Amino acid sequence: MLRITIELVPSGHDRGKRELARAELSNVSNLDAKSDYEIVACEHDNAPAAASAWTASGLIRNHYRLQTVWALVAKAASWAANEAEKQS
């Protein structure tokens, strides 16, 4: 499983940090070269954006695993951003 956590760290001090959002991805293709990933993402209440908390799940298909992890993170972020738009 790959977990992506988005935290706000005010002035760079861990003491005041808080989680804004999270995504968890699980490979469901036996680690094939092109794999599918189940994704569950959530975002906490976001007062500046006037957005309520939400959770969604879905599937990222045919990800080519022989890339940098950031390629999968980018797909997850794009998927989550689209899901966030559906919440408003």
PyMOL Python script that loads the backbone (N, CA, C, O; Angstrom):
from pymol import cmd

cmd.read_pdbstr("""\
ATOM      1  N   MET A   1       0.849  -1.177   0.000  1.00  0.00           N
ATOM      2  CA  MET A   1       0.000   0.000   0.000  1.00  0.00           C
ATOM      3  C   MET A   1       0.891   1.236   0.000  1.00  0.00           C
ATOM      4  O   MET A   1       1.941   1.268   0.642  1.00  0.00           O
ATOM      5  N   LEU A   2       0.454   2.237  -0.726  1.00  0.00           N
ATOM      6  CA  LEU A   2       1.113   3.536  -0.741  1.00  0.00           C
ATOM      7  C   LEU A   2       0.167   4.514  -0.062  1.00  0.00           C
ATOM      8  O   LEU A   2      -1.005   4.605  -0.429  1.00  0.00           O
ATOM      9  N   ARG A   3       0.668   5.241   0.923  1.00  0.00           N
ATOM     10  CA  ARG A   3      -0.150   6.246   1.618  1.00  0.00           C
ATOM     11  C   ARG A   3       0.436   7.618   1.338  1.00  0.00           C
ATOM     12  O   ARG A   3       1.637   7.837   1.495  1.00  0.00           O
ATOM     13  N   ILE A   4      -0.422   8.540   0.923  1.00  0.00           N
ATOM     14  CA  ILE A   4      -0.035   9.919   0.668  1.00  0.00           C
ATOM     15  C   ILE A   4      -0.758  10.771   1.703  1.00  0.00           C
ATOM     16  O   ILE A   4      -1.986  10.754   1.780  1.00  0.00           O
ATOM     17  N   THR A   5       0.000  11.508   2.491  1.00  0.00           N
ATOM     18  CA  THR A   5      -0.581  12.360   3.520  1.00  0.00           C
ATOM     19  C   THR A   5      -0.198  13.801   3.241  1.00  0.00           C
ATOM     20  O   THR A   5       0.971  14.111   3.014  1.00  0.00           O
ATOM     21  N   ILE A   6      -1.198  14.686   3.260  1.00  0.00           N
ATOM     22  CA  ILE A   6      -0.972  16.113   3.060  1.00  0.00           C
ATOM     23  C   ILE A   6      -1.150  16.794   4.409  1.00  0.00           C
ATOM     24  O   ILE A   6      -2.224  16.738   5.008  1.00  0.00           O
ATOM     25  N   GLU A   7      -0.084  17.440   4.882  1.00  0.00           N
ATOM     26  CA  GLU A   7      -0.135  18.120   6.171  1.00  0.00           C
ATOM     27  C   GLU A   7       0.182  19.599   6.010  1.00  0.00           C
ATOM     28  O   GLU A   7       0.983  19.994   5.163  1.00  0.00           O
ATOM     29  N   LEU A   8      -0.459  20.397   6.833  1.00  0.00           N
ATOM     30  CA  LEU A   8      -0.126  21.807   6.958  1.00  0.00           C
ATOM     31  C   LEU A   8       0.796  21.920   8.164  1.00  0.00           C
ATOM     32  O   LEU A   8       0.455  21.470   9.258  1.00  0.00           O
ATOM     33  N   VAL A   9       1.972  22.527   7.961  1.00  0.00           N
ATOM     34  CA  VAL A   9       2.958  22.666   9.035  1.00  0.00           C
ATOM     35  C   VAL A   9       3.239  24.168   9.188  1.00  0.00           C
ATOM     36  O   VAL A   9       4.139  24.703   8.540  1.00  0.00           O
ATOM     37  N   PRO A  10       2.469  24.839  10.044  1.00  0.00           N
ATOM     38  CA  PRO A  10       2.610  26.294  10.183  1.00  0.00           C
ATOM     39  C   PRO A  10       4.030  26.714  10.571  1.00  0.00           C
ATOM     40  O   PRO A  10       4.588  26.237  11.560  1.00  0.00           O
ATOM     41  N   SER A  11       4.580  27.588   9.794  1.00  0.00           N
ATOM     42  CA  SER A  11       5.933  28.125  10.013  1.00  0.00           C
ATOM     43  C   SER A  11       6.988  27.031  10.137  1.00  0.00           C
ATOM     44  O   SER A  11       8.063  27.267  10.690  1.00  0.00           O
ATOM     45  N   GLY A  12       6.688  25.828   9.622  1.00  0.00           N
ATOM     46  CA  GLY A  12       7.645  24.739   9.655  1.00  0.00           C
ATOM     47  C   GLY A  12       7.791  24.063  11.010  1.00  0.00           C
ATOM     48  O   GLY A  12       8.742  23.309  11.221  1.00  0.00           O
ATOM     49  N   HIS A  13       6.869  24.318  11.928  1.00  0.00           N
ATOM     50  CA  HIS A  13       6.936  23.739  13.268  1.00  0.00           C
ATOM     51  C   HIS A  13       5.988  22.556  13.370  1.00  0.00           C
ATOM     52  O   HIS A  13       4.772  22.724  13.271  1.00  0.00           O
ATOM     53  N   ASP A  14       6.537  21.353  13.568  1.00  0.00           N
ATOM     54  CA  ASP A  14       5.730  20.135  13.649  1.00  0.00           C
ATOM     55  C   ASP A  14       4.678  20.180  14.751  1.00  0.00           C
ATOM     56  O   ASP A  14       3.632  19.540  14.638  1.00  0.00           O
ATOM     57  N   ARG A  15       4.945  20.916  15.793  1.00  0.00           N
ATOM     58  CA  ARG A  15       4.019  20.931  16.925  1.00  0.00           C
ATOM     59  C   ARG A  15       2.617  21.377  16.494  1.00  0.00           C
ATOM     60  O   ARG A  15       1.628  20.889  17.041  1.00  0.00           O
ATOM     61  N   GLY A  16       2.516  22.273  15.546  1.00  0.00           N
ATOM     62  CA  GLY A  16       1.210  22.780  15.121  1.00  0.00           C
ATOM     63  C   GLY A  16       0.668  22.128  13.862  1.00  0.00           C
ATOM     64  O   GLY A  16      -0.320  22.602  13.301  1.00  0.00           O
ATOM     65  N   LYS A  17       1.296  21.048  13.404  1.00  0.00           N
ATOM     66  CA  LYS A  17       0.878  20.453  12.130  1.00  0.00           C
ATOM     67  C   LYS A  17      -0.512  19.816  12.244  1.00  0.00           C
ATOM     68  O   LYS A  17      -0.948  19.401  13.318  1.00  0.00           O
ATOM     69  N   ARG A  18      -1.184  19.759  11.095  1.00  0.00           N
ATOM     70  CA  ARG A  18      -2.466  19.062  11.040  1.00  0.00           C
ATOM     71  C   ARG A  18      -2.647  18.477   9.641  1.00  0.00           C
ATOM     72  O   ARG A  18      -2.209  19.046   8.641  1.00  0.00           O
ATOM     73  N   GLU A  19      -3.300  17.337   9.608  1.00  0.00           N
ATOM     74  CA  GLU A  19      -3.544  16.650   8.341  1.00  0.00           C
ATOM     75  C   GLU A  19      -4.689  17.333   7.614  1.00  0.00           C
ATOM     76  O   GLU A  19      -5.737  17.607   8.199  1.00  0.00           O
ATOM     77  N   LEU A  20      -4.477  17.606   6.329  1.00  0.00           N
ATOM     78  CA  LEU A  20      -5.519  18.189   5.488  1.00  0.00           C
ATOM     79  C   LEU A  20      -6.211  17.128   4.652  1.00  0.00           C
ATOM     80  O   LEU A  20      -7.425  17.179   4.456  1.00  0.00           O
ATOM     81  N   ALA A  21      -5.434  16.158   4.153  1.00  0.00           N
ATOM     82  CA  ALA A  21      -5.993  15.141   3.257  1.00  0.00           C
ATOM     83  C   ALA A  21      -5.095  13.914   3.256  1.00  0.00           C
ATOM     84  O   ALA A  21      -3.946  13.954   3.696  1.00  0.00           O
ATOM     85  N   ARG A  22      -5.660  12.811   2.742  1.00  0.00           N
ATOM     86  CA  ARG A  22      -4.919  11.547   2.692  1.00  0.00           C
ATOM     87  C   ARG A  22      -5.457  10.705   1.544  1.00  0.00           C
ATOM     88  O   ARG A  22      -6.641  10.761   1.212  1.00  0.00           O
ATOM     89  N   ALA A  23      -4.566   9.928   0.948  1.00  0.00           N
ATOM     90  CA  ALA A  23      -4.968   8.939  -0.056  1.00  0.00           C
ATOM     91  C   ALA A  23      -4.190   7.657   0.205  1.00  0.00           C
ATOM     92  O   ALA A  23      -3.011   7.691   0.558  1.00  0.00           O
ATOM     93  N   GLU A  24      -4.864   6.530   0.029  1.00  0.00           N
ATOM     94  CA  GLU A  24      -4.217   5.225   0.161  1.00  0.00           C
ATOM     95  C   GLU A  24      -4.477   4.439  -1.114  1.00  0.00           C
ATOM     96  O   GLU A  24      -5.613   4.334  -1.577  1.00  0.00           O
ATOM     97  N   LEU A  25      -3.406   3.888  -1.673  1.00  0.00           N
ATOM     98  CA  LEU A  25      -3.490   3.144  -2.923  1.00  0.00           C
ATOM     99  C   LEU A  25      -3.018   1.721  -2.689  1.00  0.00           C
ATOM    100  O   LEU A  25      -1.975   1.496  -2.073  1.00  0.00           O
ATOM    101  N   SER A  26      -3.789   0.762  -3.182  1.00  0.00           N
ATOM    102  CA  SER A  26      -3.447  -0.654  -3.051  1.00  0.00           C
ATOM    103  C   SER A  26      -3.401  -1.289  -4.426  1.00  0.00           C
ATOM    104  O   SER A  26      -4.356  -1.187  -5.196  1.00  0.00           O
ATOM    105  N   ASN A  27      -2.287  -1.948  -4.737  1.00  0.00           N
ATOM    106  CA  ASN A  27      -2.153  -2.638  -6.011  1.00  0.00           C
ATOM    107  C   ASN A  27      -3.069  -3.856  -6.012  1.00  0.00           C
ATOM    108  O   ASN A  27      -3.016  -4.679  -5.098  1.00  0.00           O
ATOM    109  N   VAL A  28      -3.901  -3.969  -7.027  1.00  0.00           N
ATOM    110  CA  VAL A  28      -4.845  -5.093  -7.133  1.00  0.00           C
ATOM    111  C   VAL A  28      -4.562  -5.934  -8.377  1.00  0.00           C
ATOM    112  O   VAL A  28      -5.440  -6.644  -8.868  1.00  0.00           O
ATOM    113  N   SER A  29      -3.325  -5.846  -8.884  1.00  0.00           N
ATOM    114  CA  SER A  29      -2.959  -6.536 -10.133  1.00  0.00           C
ATOM    115  C   SER A  29      -1.758  -7.444  -9.970  1.00  0.00           C
ATOM    116  O   SER A  29      -1.045  -7.685 -10.944  1.00  0.00           O
ATOM    117  N   ASN A  30      -1.507  -7.954  -8.781  1.00  0.00           N
ATOM    118  CA  ASN A  30      -0.379  -8.865  -8.554  1.00  0.00           C
ATOM    119  C   ASN A  30       0.953  -8.265  -8.978  1.00  0.00           C
ATOM    120  O   ASN A  30       1.839  -8.982  -9.443  1.00  0.00           O
ATOM    121  N   LEU A  31       1.097  -6.951  -8.818  1.00  0.00           N
ATOM    122  CA  LEU A  31       2.340  -6.237  -9.127  1.00  0.00           C
ATOM    123  C   LEU A  31       2.767  -6.394 -10.583  1.00  0.00           C
ATOM    124  O   LEU A  31       3.960  -6.430 -10.884  1.00  0.00           O
ATOM    125  N   ASP A  32       1.790  -6.489 -11.484  1.00  0.00           N
ATOM    126  CA  ASP A  32       2.087  -6.556 -12.913  1.00  0.00           C
ATOM    127  C   ASP A  32       2.784  -5.274 -13.367  1.00  0.00           C
ATOM    128  O   ASP A  32       2.698  -4.242 -12.702  1.00  0.00           O
ATOM    129  N   ALA A  33       3.473  -5.349 -14.502  1.00  0.00           N
ATOM    130  CA  ALA A  33       4.168  -4.170 -15.037  1.00  0.00           C
ATOM    131  C   ALA A  33       3.203  -3.016 -15.258  1.00  0.00           C
ATOM    132  O   ALA A  33       3.537  -1.863 -14.983  1.00  0.00           O
ATOM    133  N   LYS A  34       2.015  -3.316 -15.751  1.00  0.00           N
ATOM    134  CA  LYS A  34       0.927  -2.330 -15.819  1.00  0.00           C
ATOM    135  C   LYS A  34      -0.101  -2.776 -14.802  1.00  0.00           C
ATOM    136  O   LYS A  34      -0.716  -3.832 -14.952  1.00  0.00           O
ATOM    137  N   SER A  35      -0.287  -1.980 -13.775  1.00  0.00           N
ATOM    138  CA  SER A  35      -1.104  -2.384 -12.644  1.00  0.00           C
ATOM    139  C   SER A  35      -2.293  -1.464 -12.432  1.00  0.00           C
ATOM    140  O   SER A  35      -2.299  -0.304 -12.843  1.00  0.00           O
ATOM    141  N   ASP A  36      -3.298  -2.027 -11.775  1.00  0.00           N
ATOM    142  CA  ASP A  36      -4.461  -1.269 -11.333  1.00  0.00           C
ATOM    143  C   ASP A  36      -4.334  -1.058  -9.829  1.00  0.00           C
ATOM    144  O   ASP A  36      -3.842  -1.927  -9.109  1.00  0.00           O
ATOM    145  N   TYR A  37      -4.778   0.097  -9.367  1.00  0.00           N
ATOM    146  CA  TYR A  37      -4.701   0.450  -7.955  1.00  0.00           C
ATOM    147  C   TYR A  37      -6.062   0.896  -7.450  1.00  0.00           C
ATOM    148  O   TYR A  37      -6.692   1.773  -8.042  1.00  0.00           O
ATOM    149  N   GLU A  38      -6.515   0.298  -6.362  1.00  0.00           N
ATOM    150  CA  GLU A  38      -7.676   0.830  -5.662  1.00  0.00           C
ATOM    151  C   GLU A  38      -7.197   2.062  -4.912  1.00  0.00           C
ATOM    152  O   GLU A  38      -6.104   2.070  -4.346  1.00  0.00           O
ATOM    153  N   ILE A  39      -8.023   3.107  -4.912  1.00  0.00           N
ATOM    154  CA  ILE A  39      -7.670   4.328  -4.202  1.00  0.00           C
ATOM    155  C   ILE A  39      -8.818   4.731  -3.291  1.00  0.00           C
ATOM    156  O   ILE A  39      -9.984   4.690  -3.682  1.00  0.00           O
ATOM    157  N   VAL A  40      -8.474   5.116  -2.084  1.00  0.00           N
ATOM    158  CA  VAL A  40      -9.419   5.710  -1.138  1.00  0.00           C
ATOM    159  C   VAL A  40      -8.789   7.031  -0.722  1.00  0.00           C
ATOM    160  O   VAL A  40      -7.660   7.061  -0.232  1.00  0.00           O
ATOM    161  N   ALA A  41      -9.515   8.109  -0.916  1.00  0.00           N
ATOM    162  CA  ALA A  41      -9.000   9.431  -0.585  1.00  0.00           C
ATOM    163  C   ALA A  41     -10.003  10.172   0.278  1.00  0.00           C
ATOM    164  O   ALA A  41     -11.211   9.955   0.184  1.00  0.00           O
ATOM    165  N   CYS A  42      -9.481  11.045   1.115  1.00  0.00           N
ATOM    166  CA  CYS A  42     -10.356  11.884   1.938  1.00  0.00           C
ATOM    167  C   CYS A  42      -9.715  13.252   2.093  1.00  0.00           C
ATOM    168  O   CYS A  42      -8.501  13.415   1.972  1.00  0.00           O
ATOM    169  N   GLU A  43     -10.562  14.220   2.363  1.00  0.00           N
ATOM    170  CA  GLU A  43     -10.111  15.571   2.683  1.00  0.00           C
ATOM    171  C   GLU A  43     -10.924  16.027   3.880  1.00  0.00           C
ATOM    172  O   GLU A  43     -12.135  15.817   3.936  1.00  0.00           O
ATOM    173  N   HIS A  44     -10.258  16.647   4.830  1.00  0.00           N
ATOM    174  CA  HIS A  44     -10.935  17.129   6.023  1.00  0.00           C
ATOM    175  C   HIS A  44     -11.616  18.466   5.710  1.00  0.00           C
ATOM    176  O   HIS A  44     -11.387  19.044   4.647  1.00  0.00           O
ATOM    177  N   ASP A  45     -12.442  18.952   6.621  1.00  0.00           N
ATOM    178  CA  ASP A  45     -13.067  20.265   6.428  1.00  0.00           C
ATOM    179  C   ASP A  45     -12.014  21.284   6.040  1.00  0.00           C
ATOM    180  O   ASP A  45     -10.921  21.311   6.605  1.00  0.00           O
ATOM    181  N   ASN A  46     -12.354  22.126   5.066  1.00  0.00           N
ATOM    182  CA  ASN A  46     -11.423  23.130   4.554  1.00  0.00           C
ATOM    183  C   ASN A  46     -12.143  24.475   4.566  1.00  0.00           C
ATOM    184  O   ASN A  46     -12.750  24.873   3.572  1.00  0.00           O
ATOM    185  N   ALA A  47     -12.069  25.166   5.693  1.00  0.00           N
ATOM    186  CA  ALA A  47     -12.791  26.432   5.855  1.00  0.00           C
ATOM    187  C   ALA A  47     -12.407  27.493   4.810  1.00  0.00           C
ATOM    188  O   ALA A  47     -13.297  28.147   4.268  1.00  0.00           O
ATOM    189  N   PRO A  48     -11.101  27.686   4.506  1.00  0.00           N
ATOM    190  CA  PRO A  48     -10.761  28.708   3.505  1.00  0.00           C
ATOM    191  C   PRO A  48     -11.404  28.453   2.138  1.00  0.00           C
ATOM    192  O   PRO A  48     -11.715  29.396   1.411  1.00  0.00           O
ATOM    193  N   ALA A  49     -11.601  27.186   1.794  1.00  0.00           N
ATOM    194  CA  ALA A  49     -12.227  26.849   0.510  1.00  0.00           C
ATOM    195  C   ALA A  49     -13.733  26.640   0.660  1.00  0.00           C
ATOM    196  O   ALA A  49     -14.419  26.329  -0.313  1.00  0.00           O
ATOM    197  N   ALA A  50     -14.244  26.811   1.876  1.00  0.00           N
ATOM    198  CA  ALA A  50     -15.667  26.579   2.160  1.00  0.00           C
ATOM    199  C   ALA A  50     -16.090  25.184   1.713  1.00  0.00           C
ATOM    200  O   ALA A  50     -17.155  25.012   1.121  1.00  0.00           O
ATOM    201  N   ALA A  51     -15.247  24.182   1.999  1.00  0.00           N
ATOM    202  CA  ALA A  51     -15.506  22.809   1.580  1.00  0.00           C
ATOM    203  C   ALA A  51     -15.645  21.909   2.800  1.00  0.00           C
ATOM    204  O   ALA A  51     -14.892  22.028   3.766  1.00  0.00           O
ATOM    205  N   SER A  52     -16.613  21.015   2.740  1.00  0.00           N
ATOM    206  CA  SER A  52     -16.824  20.046   3.815  1.00  0.00           C
ATOM    207  C   SER A  52     -15.969  18.806   3.588  1.00  0.00           C
ATOM    208  O   SER A  52     -15.515  18.533   2.478  1.00  0.00           O
ATOM    209  N   ALA A  53     -15.766  18.068   4.669  1.00  0.00           N
ATOM    210  CA  ALA A  53     -15.000  16.823   4.590  1.00  0.00           C
ATOM    211  C   ALA A  53     -15.685  15.839   3.640  1.00  0.00           C
ATOM    212  O   ALA A  53     -16.908  15.830   3.505  1.00  0.00           O
ATOM    213  N   TRP A  54     -14.876  15.020   2.993  1.00  0.00           N
ATOM    214  CA  TRP A  54     -15.407  14.004   2.084  1.00  0.00           C
ATOM    215  C   TRP A  54     -14.439  12.820   2.029  1.00  0.00           C
ATOM    216  O   TRP A  54     -13.258  12.936   2.356  1.00  0.00           O
ATOM    217  N   THR A  55     -14.980  11.687   1.605  1.00  0.00           N
ATOM    218  CA  THR A  55     -14.202  10.474   1.351  1.00  0.00           C
ATOM    219  C   THR A  55     -14.744   9.847   0.073  1.00  0.00           C
ATOM    220  O   THR A  55     -15.954   9.835  -0.151  1.00  0.00           O
ATOM    221  N   ALA A  56     -13.849   9.325  -0.766  1.00  0.00           N
ATOM    222  CA  ALA A  56     -14.263   8.660  -2.006  1.00  0.00           C
ATOM    223  C   ALA A  56     -13.308   7.514  -2.299  1.00  0.00           C
ATOM    224  O   ALA A  56     -12.171   7.498  -1.829  1.00  0.00           O
ATOM    225  N   SER A  57     -13.784   6.564  -3.078  1.00  0.00           N
ATOM    226  CA  SER A  57     -12.935   5.446  -3.486  1.00  0.00           C
ATOM    227  C   SER A  57     -13.119   5.199  -4.976  1.00  0.00           C
ATOM    228  O   SER A  57     -14.154   5.529  -5.554  1.00  0.00           O
ATOM    229  N   GLY A  58     -12.096   4.614  -5.584  1.00  0.00           N
ATOM    230  CA  GLY A  58     -12.156   4.353  -7.013  1.00  0.00           C
ATOM    231  C   GLY A  58     -10.995   3.490  -7.458  1.00  0.00           C
ATOM    232  O   GLY A  58     -10.408   2.758  -6.661  1.00  0.00           O
ATOM    233  N   LEU A  59     -10.666   3.583  -8.745  1.00  0.00           N
ATOM    234  CA  LEU A  59      -9.641   2.735  -9.345  1.00  0.00           C
ATOM    235  C   LEU A  59      -8.789   3.546 -10.315  1.00  0.00           C
ATOM    236  O   LEU A  59      -9.313   4.291 -11.143  1.00  0.00           O
ATOM    237  N   ILE A  60      -7.492   3.397 -10.204  1.00  0.00           N
ATOM    238  CA  ILE A  60      -6.548   3.943 -11.182  1.00  0.00           C
ATOM    239  C   ILE A  60      -6.084   2.749 -11.999  1.00  0.00           C
ATOM    240  O   ILE A  60      -5.511   1.809 -11.450  1.00  0.00           O
ATOM    241  N   ARG A  61      -6.323   2.775 -13.301  1.00  0.00           N
ATOM    242  CA  ARG A  61      -6.054   1.621 -14.165  1.00  0.00           C
ATOM    243  C   ARG A  61      -4.786   1.802 -14.995  1.00  0.00           C
ATOM    244  O   ARG A  61      -4.412   2.912 -15.375  1.00  0.00           O
ATOM    245  N   ASN A  62      -4.142   0.669 -15.260  1.00  0.00           N
ATOM    246  CA  ASN A  62      -3.033   0.576 -16.222  1.00  0.00           C
ATOM    247  C   ASN A  62      -1.871   1.516 -15.922  1.00  0.00           C
ATOM    248  O   ASN A  62      -1.317   2.138 -16.828  1.00  0.00           O
ATOM    249  N   HIS A  63      -1.509   1.614 -14.656  1.00  0.00           N
ATOM    250  CA  HIS A  63      -0.335   2.426 -14.308  1.00  0.00           C
ATOM    251  C   HIS A  63       0.924   1.603 -14.588  1.00  0.00           C
ATOM    252  O   HIS A  63       1.057   0.469 -14.129  1.00  0.00           O
ATOM    253  N   TYR A  64       1.825   2.189 -15.338  1.00  0.00           N
ATOM    254  CA  TYR A  64       3.086   1.541 -15.672  1.00  0.00           C
ATOM    255  C   TYR A  64       4.023   1.670 -14.473  1.00  0.00           C
ATOM    256  O   TYR A  64       4.489   2.768 -14.168  1.00  0.00           O
ATOM    257  N   ARG A  65       4.299   0.563 -13.794  1.00  0.00           N
ATOM    258  CA  ARG A  65       5.012   0.561 -12.520  1.00  0.00           C
ATOM    259  C   ARG A  65       6.491   0.903 -12.623  1.00  0.00           C
ATOM    260  O   ARG A  65       7.106   1.239 -11.611  1.00  0.00           O
ATOM    261  N   LEU A  66       7.083   0.828 -13.814  1.00  0.00           N
ATOM    262  CA  LEU A  66       8.519   1.089 -13.945  1.00  0.00           C
ATOM    263  C   LEU A  66       8.806   2.579 -14.137  1.00  0.00           C
ATOM    264  O   LEU A  66       9.712   2.959 -14.878  1.00  0.00           O
ATOM    265  N   GLN A  67       8.031   3.401 -13.467  1.00  0.00           N
ATOM    266  CA  GLN A  67       8.207   4.852 -13.461  1.00  0.00           C
ATOM    267  C   GLN A  67       8.522   5.283 -12.033  1.00  0.00           C
ATOM    268  O   GLN A  67       8.408   4.491 -11.097  1.00  0.00           O
ATOM    269  N   THR A  68       8.910   6.515 -11.878  1.00  0.00           N
ATOM    270  CA  THR A  68       9.086   7.080 -10.552  1.00  0.00           C
ATOM    271  C   THR A  68       7.749   7.044  -9.798  1.00  0.00           C
ATOM    272  O   THR A  68       6.681   7.124 -10.404  1.00  0.00           O
ATOM    273  N   VAL A  69       7.825   6.924  -8.487  1.00  0.00           N
ATOM    274  CA  VAL A  69       6.611   6.893  -7.664  1.00  0.00           C
ATOM    275  C   VAL A  69       5.783   8.165  -7.863  1.00  0.00           C
ATOM    276  O   VAL A  69       4.565   8.146  -7.688  1.00  0.00           O
ATOM    277  N   TRP A  70       6.441   9.263  -8.226  1.00  0.00           N
ATOM    278  CA  TRP A  70       5.733  10.528  -8.414  1.00  0.00           C
ATOM    279  C   TRP A  70       4.724  10.461  -9.555  1.00  0.00           C
ATOM    280  O   TRP A  70       3.753  11.219  -9.552  1.00  0.00           O
ATOM    281  N   ALA A  71       4.923   9.587 -10.519  1.00  0.00           N
ATOM    282  CA  ALA A  71       3.940   9.423 -11.601  1.00  0.00           C
ATOM    283  C   ALA A  71       2.632   8.885 -11.036  1.00  0.00           C
ATOM    284  O   ALA A  71       1.557   9.335 -11.434  1.00  0.00           O
ATOM    285  N   LEU A  72       2.708   7.933 -10.118  1.00  0.00           N
ATOM    286  CA  LEU A  72       1.494   7.404  -9.494  1.00  0.00           C
ATOM    287  C   LEU A  72       0.884   8.429  -8.543  1.00  0.00           C
ATOM    288  O   LEU A  72      -0.338   8.554  -8.466  1.00  0.00           O
ATOM    289  N   VAL A  73       1.724   9.159  -7.823  1.00  0.00           N
ATOM    290  CA  VAL A  73       1.224  10.212  -6.936  1.00  0.00           C
ATOM    291  C   VAL A  73       0.483  11.269  -7.757  1.00  0.00           C
ATOM    292  O   VAL A  73      -0.562  11.759  -7.327  1.00  0.00           O
ATOM    293  N   ALA A  74       1.002  11.623  -8.918  1.00  0.00           N
ATOM    294  CA  ALA A  74       0.343  12.610  -9.775  1.00  0.00           C
ATOM    295  C   ALA A  74      -1.032  12.116 -10.225  1.00  0.00           C
ATOM    296  O   ALA A  74      -1.996  12.882 -10.234  1.00  0.00           O
ATOM    297  N   LYS A  75      -1.122  10.839 -10.599  1.00  0.00           N
ATOM    298  CA  LYS A  75      -2.421  10.280 -10.992  1.00  0.00           C
ATOM    299  C   LYS A  75      -3.393  10.290  -9.817  1.00  0.00           C
ATOM    300  O   LYS A  75      -4.571  10.610  -9.977  1.00  0.00           O
ATOM    301  N   ALA A  76      -2.890   9.937  -8.638  1.00  0.00           N
ATOM    302  CA  ALA A  76      -3.741   9.931  -7.443  1.00  0.00           C
ATOM    303  C   ALA A  76      -4.222  11.344  -7.121  1.00  0.00           C
ATOM    304  O   ALA A  76      -5.390  11.540  -6.786  1.00  0.00           O
ATOM    305  N   ALA A  77      -3.332  12.322  -7.219  1.00  0.00           N
ATOM    306  CA  ALA A  77      -3.704  13.711  -6.937  1.00  0.00           C
ATOM    307  C   ALA A  77      -4.729  14.217  -7.947  1.00  0.00           C
ATOM    308  O   ALA A  77      -5.675  14.913  -7.577  1.00  0.00           O
ATOM    309  N   SER A  78      -4.546  13.873  -9.206  1.00  0.00           N
ATOM    310  CA  SER A  78      -5.508  14.280 -10.236  1.00  0.00           C
ATOM    311  C   SER A  78      -6.870  13.647  -9.983  1.00  0.00           C
ATOM    312  O   SER A  78      -7.900  14.315 -10.079  1.00  0.00           O
ATOM    313  N   TRP A  79      -6.873  12.356  -9.660  1.00  0.00           N
ATOM    314  CA  TRP A  79      -8.120  11.648  -9.363  1.00  0.00           C
ATOM    315  C   TRP A  79      -8.816  12.294  -8.168  1.00  0.00           C
ATOM    316  O   TRP A  79     -10.020  12.545  -8.208  1.00  0.00           O
ATOM    317  N   ALA A  80      -8.048  12.566  -7.091  1.00  0.00           N
ATOM    318  CA  ALA A  80      -8.621  13.146  -5.883  1.00  0.00           C
ATOM    319  C   ALA A  80      -9.138  14.561  -6.142  1.00  0.00           C
ATOM    320  O   ALA A  80     -10.179  14.937  -5.605  1.00  0.00           O
ATOM    321  N   ALA A  81      -8.442  15.341  -6.941  1.00  0.00           N
ATOM    322  CA  ALA A  81      -8.903  16.685  -7.267  1.00  0.00           C
ATOM    323  C   ALA A  81     -10.238  16.641  -8.011  1.00  0.00           C
ATOM    324  O   ALA A  81     -11.124  17.457  -7.757  1.00  0.00           O
ATOM    325  N   ASN A  82     -10.375  15.686  -8.927  1.00  0.00           N
ATOM    326  CA  ASN A  82     -11.659  15.514  -9.640  1.00  0.00           C
ATOM    327  C   ASN A  82     -12.759  15.118  -8.685  1.00  0.00           C
ATOM    328  O   ASN A  82     -13.882  15.609  -8.802  1.00  0.00           O
ATOM    329  N   GLU A  83     -12.464  14.240  -7.740  1.00  0.00           N
ATOM    330  CA  GLU A  83     -13.459  13.824  -6.749  1.00  0.00           C
ATOM    331  C   GLU A  83     -13.840  15.005  -5.849  1.00  0.00           C
ATOM    332  O   GLU A  83     -15.010  15.163  -5.501  1.00  0.00           O
ATOM    333  N   ALA A  84     -12.874  15.823  -5.478  1.00  0.00           N
ATOM    334  CA  ALA A  84     -13.152  16.995  -4.645  1.00  0.00           C
ATOM    335  C   ALA A  84     -14.104  17.945  -5.355  1.00  0.00           C
ATOM    336  O   ALA A  84     -14.988  18.526  -4.727  1.00  0.00           O
ATOM    337  N   GLU A  85     -13.927  18.105  -6.656  1.00  0.00           N
ATOM    338  CA  GLU A  85     -14.809  18.994  -7.439  1.00  0.00           C
ATOM    339  C   GLU A  85     -16.255  18.484  -7.402  1.00  0.00           C
ATOM    340  O   GLU A  85     -17.191  19.284  -7.399  1.00  0.00           O
ATOM    341  N   LYS A  86     -16.439  17.185  -7.375  1.00  0.00           N
ATOM    342  CA  LYS A  86     -17.790  16.597  -7.330  1.00  0.00           C
ATOM    343  C   LYS A  86     -18.484  16.902  -6.011  1.00  0.00           C
ATOM    344  O   LYS A  86     -19.713  16.872  -5.939  1.00  0.00           O
ATOM    345  N   GLN A  87     -17.721  17.195  -4.971  1.00  0.00           N
ATOM    346  CA  GLN A  87     -18.289  17.409  -3.648  1.00  0.00           C
ATOM    347  C   GLN A  87     -18.927  18.788  -3.509  1.00  0.00           C
ATOM    348  O   GLN A  87     -19.777  18.993  -2.643  1.00  0.00           O
ATOM    349  N   SER A  88     -18.524  19.731  -4.354  1.00  0.00           N
ATOM    350  CA  SER A  88     -19.032  21.100  -4.197  1.00  0.00           C
ATOM    351  C   SER A  88     -20.351  21.333  -4.885  1.00  0.00           C
ATOM    352  O   SER A  88     -20.888  22.439  -4.831  1.00  0.00           O
TER     353      SER A  88
END
""", "prot")
cmd.dss("prot")
cmd.show_as("cartoon", "prot")
cmd.util.cbc("prot")
cmd.orient("prot")
